[in-house]
Amino acid sequence: MAMSFFDQFASPSYLGIPLIAVAIALPWVLYPTPPSRWINNRLITLQGWLIGRFTNQLMLPLNVGGHKWALLLTSLMVFLITINMLGLLPYTFTPTTQLSLNMGFAVPLWLATVIIGMRNQPTVALGHLLPEGTPILLIPVLIIIETISLFIRPLALGVRLTANLTAGHLLIQLIATAVFVLLPMMPTVAILTATVLFLLTLLEVAVAMIQAYVFVLLLSLYLQENV
């Protein structure tokens, strides 16, 4: 019984073909394509306004050189939010609960920010490894600590997104199981548990959006240090 709770995180397959590619490609089909007309409908207007507001907020602390990343970071944000939200539907699979997928997003983008910093301003990029005014005896230790913290960044990005979504899905499944078990025996307790489940689902919707935003926000902060 305990092992079945983790079956929802296994990548589904059909005729031996993994369906994770379908789960990753599906979100892009759900968004309407802007028409060539000058006047759009309300949905496309609202979509453009929300994406524009997010892009302005995300690019605000960056200089002009970092604005080249606007399309990439905004697309990643929309993609992660859509996948996380679709994963809350019954009988669906959430690809972002897989650490391998999240690390596949985190490592190349983090590495790109480091390479940009080393290419454009190597002195400033290396200066982050040693704070100004450090005592001479602490210089080797601090360099090692800052180097380790630098390489831990992509791991923290991937693990944070995976852990938060996995914990939320497990809690929802545990409480939903408790509701079905308690309903024949203690209906009142089952109704109270179902209320908690509803509130937890609302919280998980917020977590799905916030974690996608935090993932992209931290990438923009890493970019800010190197441009």
Summary of the structure (lengths in Angstrom):
residues: 227
radius of gyration: 21.8
end to end distance: 50.9
largest distance: 70.2
contacts: 613
relative contact order: 0.14
helix: 79%
strand: 2%
